[in-house]
Amino acid sequence: MRKKIFARRAIESVFATVVLAILAAVLLSPTSLFALDNIDPGKLEYHFKNRYGVYLPAGFTVKAVKEGDAEMKGFKKGRYEVGFADGKSRSFPFLVSRDGKFLIMGNAPAVKVNEMKETGFAGVRQGFLTSEGKQVPILVSGDRKTIMVGSLESLDKDPAAETAGKISLENIPSKGNPEAQVTVVEYSDFQCGYCAKAANEVADFLEDYKDKVKFFYKQFPLSFHKWAEEASIASLCVYDQSNEKFWKLHDSIFEKQREIKVADARETFAGMAQKLGVDMKKYNQCVESEETKRRVASDMDEGRSIGVSGTPTFVVDGFVISGGANMKAVRNAVDYRISLKSESSGK
C-alpha cells in the first residue's frame, strides 16, 4: 500500500514539474507572448475593406501589421499598409484589443490625468488632462459622474495673481517707472526675428508709457536658435555690471541679428561688451560660470510654468499675451489695467 502511495506521489510530482516547465516556456518565451493575443490579421484586413473600402479607389490592397503593446491597457498597436493601383501607398495606424474584438482607427495620443486637487468648493476637484505635452484643465464632481473641461475661478481673488506670483522680478533688467502700478514682463530670444521686430516696437511703447509701466526683460532662448543662449548669457553678464549697458547691448544684438554667426557668436558678444566699457575680466568669468547658465534656465522654467512656449511673450500684470510681436494687444492690456486701477482707486 505504501509503495502505491509513494508511486502515485512520484507521478504527481513529475506531472506537476512538467506542467510548470510548459507554463514557464509559454509565459517566458518572447515569441509566445503574441500567441496570447487573439488577433487575426485576416479579420483586421476584412474589417478595413468592409468599413473603408467604399472610400478608396478600385484595386487597392491592404495588409495589417502588428507593432506591439499600446499605451492603452489591453490594446496592441499596429498599422494598415494600403497599396494603390498607381504604385503609391499609405499607412494608417490603429489600436486593436488583445481579444481581437475591438478596433480604434488612428494613433490616439495617450491622455493622462494628473493628481486631482480640492478646489475649495465642496464636491468639486480639479486637475489636468495631459497629452503630447499639452494640458487641458478639468473639473470632476464629487460623485465622479461628471467631468467638465475648464477651471474654477474665484470671485474673491485677482484672476492673474497666481501667474504674477510665479514671476520673480529680482535682479532682472528693467526700464520704466519703478513705482508704476502696471508691470510688463517680456520673455524673449535674441535670435528670434519676431523679437527683433518687437524690440523696435517696445522702444516706442516705453517712450509712450515710460511713467505708466515698469518693464522687465526675461531670457527665453529657443533650442533651435543656435547662438541664442550665448546671447542670453552675454547680456546677463553685462547686466551684472550695468542695467543701462544691458539695454545698449540688447539693442545692438537685435540690430545686428542677421550678421551674427554661430561659429564666432561668443567673440562677437564679447566685442560688443568691450565697446560698452564693461570690466572684461569680470565679464569673461561670468560667461564661463555655470551659475549664469542656471539663471537663463531659471527664466525658461519660470516662463514654461506660466504657459510661455514661444517668443516674444508679454505678461501684463500676470495676464499672458502670446502671438508674436503683438504690441497693439500689449498696449490695449496696459490701457485697460490702468483704467481698472484708476476706477478702483476712485471708489
TITORPA-6327 format. One record per residue (C-alpha): residue number from 1; residue in three letters; x, y, z. Coordinates in pm, 1 decimal, padded with zeros to 6 digits, m for minus. Example, Ala and Ser with C-alpha at 12.3 -4.5 7.8 and 13.67 -1.06 7.14 Angstrom:
% residues 2
num->1	residu->ALA	x->01230.0	y->m00450.0	z->00780.0
num->2	residu->SER	x->01367.0	y->m00106.0	z->00714.0
***
This chain:
% residues 347
num->1	residu->MET	x->00000.0	y->00000.0	z->00000.0
num->2	residu->ARG	x->00278.5	y->00238.6	z->00093.1
num->3	residu->LYS	x->00456.2	y->00160.0	z->m00233.9
num->4	residu->LYS	x->00142.9	y->00251.2	z->m00432.3
num->5	residu->ILE	x->00105.2	y->00582.1	z->m00244.2
num->6	residu->PHE	x->00472.1	y->00660.0	z->m00297.9
num->7	residu->ALA	x->00444.6	y->00577.2	z->m00668.7
num->8	residu->ARG	x->00132.7	y->00792.0	z->m00710.7
num->9	residu->ARG	x->00301.6	y->01087.8	z->m00538.2
num->10	residu->ALA	x->00608.2	y->01046.0	z->m00755.3
num->11	residu->ILE	x->00391.1	y->01051.2	z->m01069.9
num->12	residu->GLU	x->00204.5	y->01360.7	z->m00944.1
num->13	residu->SER	x->00534.8	y->01532.2	z->m00870.7
num->14	residu->VAL	x->00671.5	y->01459.3	z->m01215.4
num->15	residu->PHE	x->00343.1	y->01569.7	z->m01376.4
num->16	residu->ALA	x->00348.1	y->01896.3	z->m01177.5
num->17	residu->THR	x->00708.7	y->01959.3	z->m01277.7
num->18	residu->VAL	x->00627.5	y->01902.0	z->m01645.1
num->19	residu->VAL	x->00324.0	y->02133.1	z->m01628.4
num->20	residu->LEU	x->00528.1	y->02407.0	z->m01461.1
num->21	residu->ALA	x->00800.0	y->02368.1	z->m01722.3
num->22	residu->ILE	x->00546.5	y->02401.1	z->m02003.1
num->23	residu->LEU	x->00387.4	y->02706.5	z->m01842.0
num->24	residu->ALA	x->00726.9	y->02866.1	z->m01791.1
num->25	residu->ALA	x->00818.0	y->02804.6	z->m02153.5
num->26	residu->VAL	x->00493.4	y->02956.3	z->m02274.6
num->27	residu->LEU	x->00488.8	y->03255.7	z->m02043.5
num->28	residu->LEU	x->00855.8	y->03341.7	z->m02056.6
num->29	residu->SER	x->00922.5	y->03287.7	z->m02424.8
num->30	residu->PRO	x->00923.2	y->03628.1	z->m02601.3
num->31	residu->THR	x->00790.5	y->03474.7	z->m02922.1
num->32	residu->SER	x->00491.9	y->03326.2	z->m02741.8
num->33	residu->LEU	x->00360.2	y->03648.0	z->m02592.6
num->34	residu->PHE	x->00184.1	y->03737.6	z->m02917.0
num->35	residu->ALA	x->00027.4	y->03394.2	z->m02915.1
num->36	residu->LEU	x->m00171.1	y->03500.9	z->m02609.3
num->37	residu->ASP	x->m00340.1	y->03767.6	z->m02824.7
num->38	residu->ASN	x->m00644.0	y->03653.8	z->m03018.0
num->39	residu->ILE	x->m00572.3	y->03894.8	z->m03302.9
num->40	residu->ASP	x->m00633.3	y->03768.5	z->m03655.7
num->41	residu->PRO	x->m00468.7	y->03987.7	z->m03926.6
num->42	residu->GLY	x->m00716.7	y->03847.9	z->m04180.5
num->43	residu->LYS	x->m01008.7	y->03967.9	z->m03967.4
num->44	residu->LEU	x->m00848.8	y->04311.3	z->m03938.4
num->45	residu->GLU	x->m00798.1	y->04332.1	z->m04313.5
num->46	residu->TYR	x->m01154.7	y->04219.8	z->m04388.2
num->47	residu->HIS	x->m01290.9	y->04483.8	z->m04148.2
num->48	residu->PHE	x->m01087.8	y->04755.2	z->m04320.2
num->49	residu->LYS	x->m01215.5	y->04655.3	z->m04663.7
num->50	residu->ASN	x->m01572.4	y->04626.2	z->m04540.8
num->51	residu->ARG	x->m01565.8	y->04956.6	z->m04348.6
num->52	residu->TYR	x->m01343.0	y->05183.7	z->m04556.3
num->53	residu->GLY	x->m01322.7	y->05022.4	z->m04899.1
num->54	residu->VAL	x->m01607.5	y->05231.1	z->m05043.5
num->55	residu->TYR	x->m01395.4	y->05545.0	z->m04993.0
num->56	residu->LEU	x->m01087.3	y->05411.2	z->m05175.4
num->57	residu->PRO	x->m01011.0	y->05374.2	z->m05547.7
num->58	residu->ALA	x->m01063.6	y->05033.3	z->m05705.0
num->59	residu->GLY	x->m00780.9	y->04782.4	z->m05693.6
num->60	residu->PHE	x->m00636.8	y->04876.3	z->m05355.5
num->61	residu->THR	x->m00464.0	y->04619.6	z->m05134.6
num->62	residu->VAL	x->m00439.9	y->04616.3	z->m04758.2
num->63	residu->LYS	x->m00212.2	y->04439.9	z->m04509.5
num->64	residu->ALA	x->m00249.0	y->04457.8	z->m04129.8
num->65	residu->VAL	x->00082.3	y->04478.6	z->m03944.6
num->66	residu->LYS	x->00103.5	y->04436.4	z->m03565.1
num->67	residu->GLU	x->00364.9	y->04651.6	z->m03388.8
num->68	residu->GLY	x->00345.0	y->04577.0	z->m03014.3
num->69	residu->ASP	x->00177.4	y->04692.5	z->m02696.3
num->70	residu->ALA	x->m00015.3	y->05019.0	z->m02699.7
num->71	residu->GLU	x->m00008.3	y->05268.2	z->m02413.1
num->72	residu->MET	x->m00377.3	y->05195.3	z->m02360.8
num->73	residu->LYS	x->m00400.1	y->04886.7	z->m02140.3
num->74	residu->GLY	x->m00547.2	y->04582.0	z->m02312.7
num->75	residu->PHE	x->m00467.9	y->04702.0	z->m02664.3
num->76	residu->LYS	x->m00199.1	y->04632.3	z->m02922.4
num->77	residu->LYS	x->m00094.5	y->04886.6	z->m03180.2
num->78	residu->GLY	x->m00045.7	y->04829.1	z->m03548.4
num->79	residu->ARG	x->m00088.3	y->04979.6	z->m03892.7
num->80	residu->TYR	x->m00268.6	y->04914.0	z->m04217.1
num->81	residu->GLU	x->m00037.4	y->04924.3	z->m04518.8
num->82	residu->VAL	x->m00260.3	y->05020.0	z->m04811.0
num->83	residu->GLY	x->m00133.2	y->04998.9	z->m05168.5
num->84	residu->PHE	x->m00295.5	y->05158.9	z->m05472.2
num->85	residu->ALA	x->m00302.2	y->05071.5	z->m05841.0
num->86	residu->ASP	x->m00079.0	y->05367.4	z->m05932.0
num->87	residu->GLY	x->00200.2	y->05228.0	z->m05714.4
num->88	residu->LYS	x->00153.7	y->05470.4	z->m05427.3
num->89	residu->SER	x->00087.3	y->05357.5	z->m05072.4
num->90	residu->ARG	x->m00033.7	y->05492.1	z->m04739.7
num->91	residu->SER	x->m00007.0	y->05379.3	z->m04380.9
num->92	residu->PHE	x->m00296.6	y->05404.2	z->m04133.8
num->93	residu->PRO	x->m00226.7	y->05341.5	z->m03760.9
num->94	residu->PHE	x->m00472.2	y->05155.4	z->m03540.4
num->95	residu->LEU	x->m00519.7	y->05002.2	z->m03195.4
num->96	residu->VAL	x->m00680.6	y->04659.0	z->m03154.8
num->97	residu->SER	x->m00796.3	y->04495.0	z->m02832.6
num->98	residu->ARG	x->m00598.6	y->04187.5	z->m02732.3
num->99	residu->ASP	x->m00909.8	y->03973.7	z->m02755.2
num->100	residu->GLY	x->m00940.4	y->04074.5	z->m03121.3
num->101	residu->LYS	x->m01291.4	y->04216.5	z->m03082.6
num->102	residu->PHE	x->m01246.9	y->04595.2	z->m03092.1
num->103	residu->LEU	x->m01057.7	y->04837.2	z->m03317.5
num->104	residu->ILE	x->m00963.8	y->05203.7	z->m03279.3
num->105	residu->MET	x->m00855.1	y->05373.3	z->m03601.3
num->106	residu->GLY	x->m00578.1	y->05628.2	z->m03565.7
num->107	residu->ASN	x->m00290.1	y->05659.0	z->m03326.4
num->108	residu->ALA	x->m00475.3	y->05818.6	z->m03038.4
num->109	residu->PRO	x->m00233.9	y->06013.5	z->m02813.4
num->110	residu->ALA	x->m00205.6	y->05889.0	z->m02458.9
num->111	residu->VAL	x->m00402.7	y->06109.8	z->m02223.3
num->112	residu->LYS	x->m00307.0	y->06109.8	z->m01858.2
num->113	residu->VAL	x->m00487.3	y->06261.1	z->m01561.6
num->114	residu->ASN	x->m00264.0	y->06426.2	z->m01306.6
num->115	residu->GLU	x->m00335.6	y->06425.9	z->m00934.6
num->116	residu->MET	x->m00675.0	y->06580.2	z->m00864.7
num->117	residu->LYS	x->m00682.3	y->06856.8	z->m00605.5
num->118	residu->GLU	x->m00952.3	y->07019.6	z->m00396.9
num->119	residu->THR	x->m01092.8	y->07343.9	z->m00537.5
num->120	residu->GLY	x->m01225.4	y->07495.0	z->m00217.8
num->121	residu->PHE	x->m01579.7	y->07431.4	z->m00336.4
num->122	residu->ALA	x->m01737.5	y->07124.7	z->m00175.9
num->123	residu->GLY	x->m01778.5	y->06830.0	z->m00408.3
num->124	residu->VAL	x->m01558.5	y->06958.8	z->m00695.0
num->125	residu->ARG	x->m01197.7	y->06859.5	z->m00760.9
num->126	residu->GLN	x->m00967.5	y->06997.5	z->m01028.4
num->127	residu->GLY	x->m00676.4	y->06867.9	z->m01232.3
num->128	residu->PHE	x->m00539.6	y->06842.2	z->m01585.0
num->129	residu->LEU	x->m00557.4	y->06605.2	z->m01878.8
num->130	residu->THR	x->m00207.1	y->06586.6	z->m02023.9
num->131	residu->SER	x->m00149.4	y->06478.3	z->m02382.9
num->132	residu->GLU	x->00155.6	y->06531.1	z->m02604.2
num->133	residu->GLY	x->00292.2	y->06796.7	z->m02372.1
num->134	residu->LYS	x->m00030.8	y->06997.0	z->m02361.6
num->135	residu->GLN	x->m00255.0	y->07037.8	z->m02060.2
num->136	residu->VAL	x->m00631.5	y->07078.6	z->m02051.2
num->137	residu->PRO	x->m00786.9	y->07182.7	z->m01717.9
num->138	residu->ILE	x->m01076.4	y->06967.6	z->m01597.3
num->139	residu->LEU	x->m01322.6	y->06966.8	z->m01308.5
num->140	residu->VAL	x->m01463.6	y->06643.6	z->m01161.5
num->141	residu->SER	x->m01776.8	y->06619.1	z->m00948.2
num->142	residu->GLY	x->m01755.7	y->06453.5	z->m00607.8
num->143	residu->ASP	x->m01955.0	y->06150.8	z->m00723.3
num->144	residu->ARG	x->m01714.2	y->06114.4	z->m01021.6
num->145	residu->LYS	x->m02004.3	y->06101.3	z->m01265.5
num->146	residu->THR	x->m01945.7	y->06437.5	z->m01431.3
num->147	residu->ILE	x->m01630.2	y->06578.7	z->m01593.0
num->148	residu->MET	x->m01618.6	y->06932.2	z->m01726.7
num->149	residu->VAL	x->m01339.4	y->07095.3	z->m01926.2
num->150	residu->GLY	x->m01246.6	y->07420.9	z->m01754.9
num->151	residu->SER	x->m01123.6	y->07560.1	z->m01426.2
num->152	residu->LEU	x->m01291.3	y->07705.1	z->m01119.7
num->153	residu->GLU	x->m01229.8	y->08078.4	z->m01087.8
num->154	residu->SER	x->m01254.0	y->08255.2	z->m00755.0
num->155	residu->LEU	x->m01452.8	y->08577.7	z->m00748.3
num->156	residu->ASP	x->m01261.3	y->08682.2	z->m00437.9
num->157	residu->LYS	x->m00911.7	y->08670.9	z->m00592.9
num->158	residu->ASP	x->m00722.1	y->08870.3	z->m00854.6
num->159	residu->PRO	x->m00760.2	y->08648.4	z->m01165.1
num->160	residu->ALA	x->m00393.0	y->08677.6	z->m01261.0
num->161	residu->ALA	x->m00242.0	y->08689.9	z->m00912.2
num->162	residu->GLU	x->m00127.4	y->08327.0	z->m00924.5
num->163	residu->THR	x->00058.1	y->08380.1	z->m01253.2
num->164	residu->ALA	x->00211.0	y->08706.4	z->m01135.7
num->165	residu->GLY	x->00323.3	y->08535.2	z->m00817.3
num->166	residu->LYS	x->00532.4	y->08287.4	z->m01016.0
num->167	residu->ILE	x->00738.4	y->08562.9	z->m01181.5
num->168	residu->SER	x->01048.7	y->08677.5	z->m00999.0
num->169	residu->LEU	x->01136.8	y->09042.5	z->m01059.4
num->170	residu->GLU	x->01455.5	y->09047.8	z->m00853.8
num->171	residu->ASN	x->01788.9	y->09110.3	z->m01028.0
num->172	residu->ILE	x->01622.8	y->09144.2	z->m01370.5
num->173	residu->PRO	x->01695.3	y->09402.0	z->m01648.1
num->174	residu->SER	x->01427.8	y->09670.3	z->m01631.6
num->175	residu->LYS	x->01306.4	y->10000.6	z->m01768.9
num->176	residu->GLY	x->01024.2	y->10242.7	z->m01699.4
num->177	residu->ASN	x->00890.9	y->10375.6	z->m01372.7
num->178	residu->PRO	x->00974.7	y->10152.9	z->m01070.7
num->179	residu->GLU	x->00671.1	y->10299.0	z->m00889.8
num->180	residu->ALA	x->00424.4	y->10238.3	z->m01173.6
num->181	residu->GLN	x->00110.0	y->10038.3	z->m01097.4
num->182	residu->VAL	x->00127.1	y->09820.4	z->m01410.6
num->183	residu->THR	x->00402.0	y->09560.4	z->m01461.6
num->184	residu->VAL	x->00501.3	y->09429.9	z->m01805.9
num->185	residu->VAL	x->00738.0	y->09133.6	z->m01844.1
num->186	residu->GLU	x->00878.5	y->09018.5	z->m02177.9
num->187	residu->TYR	x->01014.6	y->08665.3	z->m02239.4
num->188	residu->SER	x->01243.5	y->08699.4	z->m02538.4
num->189	residu->ASP	x->01505.6	y->08529.1	z->m02757.0
num->190	residu->PHE	x->01787.9	y->08735.6	z->m02905.1
num->191	residu->GLN	x->01794.6	y->08523.1	z->m03223.7
num->192	residu->CYS	x->01418.7	y->08540.5	z->m03280.9
num->193	residu->GLY	x->01310.6	y->08751.9	z->m03578.7
num->194	residu->TYR	x->00978.0	y->08841.4	z->m03418.9
num->195	residu->CYS	x->01165.8	y->08952.7	z->m03107.3
num->196	residu->ALA	x->01384.1	y->09183.8	z->m03317.5
num->197	residu->LYS	x->01069.1	y->09338.4	z->m03463.6
num->198	residu->ALA	x->00918.6	y->09365.2	z->m03115.8
num->199	residu->ALA	x->01232.8	y->09537.1	z->m02982.3
num->200	residu->ASN	x->01167.2	y->09839.7	z->m03201.6
num->201	residu->GLU	x->00800.7	y->09847.7	z->m03102.7
num->202	residu->VAL	x->00888.9	y->09805.5	z->m02733.3
num->203	residu->ALA	x->01114.5	y->10111.6	z->m02759.1
num->204	residu->ASP	x->00822.3	y->10316.4	z->m02890.6
num->205	residu->PHE	x->00590.8	y->10164.5	z->m02629.5
num->206	residu->LEU	x->00825.5	y->10257.2	z->m02344.2
num->207	residu->GLU	x->00858.6	y->10607.0	z->m02477.7
num->208	residu->ASP	x->00480.1	y->10643.8	z->m02466.9
num->209	residu->TYR	x->00429.6	y->10462.7	z->m02135.5
num->210	residu->LYS	x->00758.1	y->10530.9	z->m01951.9
num->211	residu->ASP	x->00582.0	y->10681.6	z->m01649.6
num->212	residu->LYS	x->00293.2	y->10433.1	z->m01652.1
num->213	residu->VAL	x->00466.3	y->10092.2	z->m01651.8
num->214	residu->LYS	x->00762.1	y->09907.9	z->m01508.5
num->215	residu->PHE	x->00909.8	y->09681.6	z->m01777.0
num->216	residu->PHE	x->01125.2	y->09370.4	z->m01723.3
num->217	residu->TYR	x->01319.9	y->09151.8	z->m01967.6
num->218	residu->LYS	x->01339.0	y->08772.5	z->m01924.6
num->219	residu->GLN	x->01556.6	y->08522.8	z->m02112.5
num->220	residu->PHE	x->01383.6	y->08254.8	z->m02322.2
num->221	residu->PRO	x->01634.1	y->08127.8	z->m02584.5
num->222	residu->LEU	x->01467.3	y->07865.5	z->m02804.1
num->223	residu->SER	x->01655.7	y->07538.4	z->m02856.6
num->224	residu->PHE	x->01661.3	y->07562.3	z->m03237.1
num->225	residu->HIS	x->01833.8	y->07902.1	z->m03227.9
num->226	residu->LYS	x->02199.6	y->07807.5	z->m03209.0
num->227	residu->TRP	x->02351.8	y->08123.1	z->m03061.5
num->228	residu->ALA	x->02052.6	y->08249.9	z->m02861.1
num->229	residu->GLU	x->02170.6	y->08102.6	z->m02529.5
num->230	residu->GLU	x->02517.6	y->08256.9	z->m02576.7
num->231	residu->ALA	x->02347.8	y->08593.2	z->m02627.6
num->232	residu->SER	x->02137.5	y->08547.7	z->m02313.0
num->233	residu->ILE	x->02446.9	y->08466.2	z->m02109.3
num->234	residu->ALA	x->02638.3	y->08762.9	z->m02251.1
num->235	residu->SER	x->02350.8	y->09001.1	z->m02180.9
num->236	residu->LEU	x->02322.4	y->08888.5	z->m01818.5
num->237	residu->CYS	x->02696.7	y->08931.1	z->m01768.2
num->238	residu->VAL	x->02672.7	y->09288.9	z->m01897.4
num->239	residu->TYR	x->02361.6	y->09349.5	z->m01684.7
num->240	residu->ASP	x->02551.0	y->09239.8	z->m01372.6
num->241	residu->GLN	x->02772.2	y->09543.1	z->m01427.3
num->242	residu->SER	x->02515.0	y->09790.7	z->m01556.7
num->243	residu->ASN	x->02142.0	y->09785.4	z->m01628.4
num->244	residu->GLU	x->02188.9	y->10074.6	z->m01873.0
num->245	residu->LYS	x->02460.7	y->09887.7	z->m02062.4
num->246	residu->PHE	x->02241.8	y->09578.7	z->m02078.4
num->247	residu->TRP	x->01985.0	y->09772.5	z->m02280.2
num->248	residu->LYS	x->02255.9	y->09905.9	z->m02512.5
num->249	residu->LEU	x->02377.1	y->09550.9	z->m02572.6
num->250	residu->HIS	x->02014.4	y->09438.8	z->m02614.5
num->251	residu->ASP	x->01966.3	y->09695.5	z->m02891.9
num->252	residu->SER	x->02299.5	y->09611.3	z->m03059.4
num->253	residu->ILE	x->02228.5	y->09237.4	z->m03075.1
num->254	residu->PHE	x->01887.1	y->09288.8	z->m03230.2
num->255	residu->GLU	x->02020.5	y->09547.5	z->m03476.8
num->256	residu->LYS	x->02296.8	y->09310.2	z->m03594.0
num->257	residu->GLN	x->02095.3	y->08989.4	z->m03552.1
num->258	residu->ARG	x->02127.2	y->08877.9	z->m03914.9
num->259	residu->GLU	x->02504.9	y->08935.1	z->m03919.9
num->260	residu->ILE	x->02582.6	y->08715.7	z->m03617.1
num->261	residu->LYS	x->02725.5	y->08369.4	z->m03694.8
num->262	residu->VAL	x->02718.9	y->08064.0	z->m03471.0
num->263	residu->ALA	x->03091.1	y->07994.4	z->m03512.6
num->264	residu->ASP	x->03206.7	y->08324.1	z->m03359.8
num->265	residu->ALA	x->02898.7	y->08434.1	z->m03163.3
num->266	residu->ARG	x->03075.6	y->08436.1	z->m02825.4
num->267	residu->GLU	x->03358.3	y->08653.6	z->m02962.7
num->268	residu->THR	x->03103.0	y->08885.3	z->m03125.0
num->269	residu->PHE	x->02919.8	y->08940.4	z->m02797.7
num->270	residu->ALA	x->03247.0	y->08991.1	z->m02611.8
num->271	residu->GLY	x->03342.5	y->09259.2	z->m02865.4
num->272	residu->MET	x->03008.9	y->09432.7	z->m02814.3
num->273	residu->ALA	x->03053.0	y->09417.8	z->m02436.5
num->274	residu->GLN	x->03405.7	y->09559.8	z->m02459.1
num->275	residu->LYS	x->03281.0	y->09856.0	z->m02664.6
num->276	residu->LEU	x->03037.0	y->09929.8	z->m02384.2
num->277	residu->GLY	x->03328.7	y->09963.6	z->m02142.5
num->278	residu->VAL	x->03249.3	y->09676.8	z->m01906.4
num->279	residu->ASP	x->03515.1	y->09508.3	z->m01692.6
num->280	residu->MET	x->03615.2	y->09226.7	z->m01929.6
num->281	residu->LYS	x->03777.6	y->09014.5	z->m01659.5
num->282	residu->LYS	x->03450.5	y->09003.5	z->m01464.3
num->283	residu->TYR	x->03255.7	y->08962.0	z->m01788.1
num->284	residu->ASN	x->03461.5	y->08660.3	z->m01900.2
num->285	residu->GLN	x->03436.8	y->08496.3	z->m01558.0
num->286	residu->CYS	x->03061.5	y->08545.1	z->m01567.9
num->287	residu->VAL	x->03031.7	y->08397.7	z->m01920.0
num->288	residu->GLU	x->03220.0	y->08085.0	z->m01811.1
num->289	residu->SER	x->03017.2	y->08044.9	z->m01492.3
num->290	residu->GLU	x->02766.2	y->07761.9	z->m01463.8
num->291	residu->GLU	x->02560.9	y->07989.0	z->m01240.4
num->292	residu->THR	x->02490.6	y->08220.3	z->m01536.7
num->293	residu->LYS	x->02359.2	y->07925.7	z->m01738.5
num->294	residu->ARG	x->02138.2	y->07833.8	z->m01444.9
num->295	residu->ARG	x->01995.5	y->08186.2	z->m01439.9
num->296	residu->VAL	x->01897.2	y->08151.9	z->m01806.5
num->297	residu->ALA	x->01744.8	y->07809.3	z->m01739.8
num->298	residu->SER	x->01557.1	y->07951.0	z->m01440.0
num->299	residu->ASP	x->01395.4	y->08218.0	z->m01658.6
num->300	residu->MET	x->01289.8	y->07949.9	z->m01905.2
num->301	residu->ASP	x->01147.8	y->07719.7	z->m01636.6
num->302	residu->GLU	x->00956.5	y->08010.8	z->m01492.5
num->303	residu->GLY	x->00820.7	y->08102.1	z->m01835.8
num->304	residu->ARG	x->00702.7	y->07747.5	z->m01905.7
num->305	residu->SER	x->00529.9	y->07736.5	z->m01567.7
num->306	residu->ILE	x->00301.7	y->08021.7	z->m01676.0
num->307	residu->GLY	x->00243.5	y->07895.4	z->m02029.6
num->308	residu->VAL	x->00521.5	y->08058.7	z->m02232.6
num->309	residu->SER	x->00605.4	y->07841.8	z->m02534.0
num->310	residu->GLY	x->00722.4	y->08092.3	z->m02795.3
num->311	residu->THR	x->00879.3	y->08435.7	z->m02824.0
num->312	residu->PRO	x->00817.8	y->08712.8	z->m02770.9
num->313	residu->THR	x->00559.3	y->08659.3	z->m02498.6
num->314	residu->PHE	x->00445.7	y->08950.9	z->m02283.3
num->315	residu->VAL	x->00284.4	y->08934.3	z->m01940.1
num->316	residu->VAL	x->00082.7	y->09235.0	z->m01824.8
num->317	residu->ASP	x->00006.4	y->09224.1	z->m01452.0
num->318	residu->GLY	x->00003.2	y->08844.1	z->m01471.7
num->319	residu->PHE	x->m00205.4	y->08820.7	z->m01791.6
num->320	residu->VAL	x->m00009.3	y->08628.6	z->m02057.7
num->321	residu->ILE	x->m00021.1	y->08775.8	z->m02410.2
num->322	residu->SER	x->00123.5	y->08544.0	z->m02675.3
num->323	residu->GLY	x->00113.4	y->08564.9	z->m03053.6
num->324	residu->GLY	x->00447.1	y->08714.2	z->m03154.9
num->325	residu->ALA	x->00518.3	y->09083.9	z->m03174.8
num->326	residu->ASN	x->00165.4	y->09195.0	z->m03093.7
num->327	residu->MET	x->00238.0	y->09524.1	z->m02922.8
num->328	residu->LYS	x->m00109.7	y->09653.5	z->m03001.4
num->329	residu->ALA	x->m00251.8	y->09384.4	z->m02771.8
num->330	residu->VAL	x->00004.9	y->09478.8	z->m02505.1
num->331	residu->ARG	x->m00093.5	y->09844.8	z->m02529.1
num->332	residu->ASN	x->m00461.4	y->09757.2	z->m02502.0
num->333	residu->ALA	x->m00394.3	y->09538.9	z->m02197.7
num->334	residu->VAL	x->m00189.9	y->09812.0	z->m02028.8
num->335	residu->ASP	x->m00453.4	y->10075.7	z->m02101.4
num->336	residu->TYR	x->m00722.8	y->09853.8	z->m01957.0
num->337	residu->ARG	x->m00525.1	y->09771.0	z->m01641.9
num->338	residu->ILE	x->m00452.5	y->10140.1	z->m01587.1
num->339	residu->SER	x->m00819.8	y->10229.9	z->m01626.8
num->340	residu->LEU	x->m00925.5	y->09944.9	z->m01398.5
num->341	residu->LYS	x->m00685.8	y->10052.0	z->m01124.4
num->342	residu->SER	x->m00789.7	y->10415.6	z->m01162.0
num->343	residu->GLU	x->m01152.1	y->10308.1	z->m01129.7
num->344	residu->SER	x->m01073.7	y->10104.4	z->m00817.4
num->345	residu->SER	x->m00878.0	y->10386.8	z->m00653.8
num->346	residu->GLY	x->m01163.7	y->10628.7	z->m00722.2
num->347	residu->LYS	x->m01414.5	y->10421.9	z->m00525.9
***
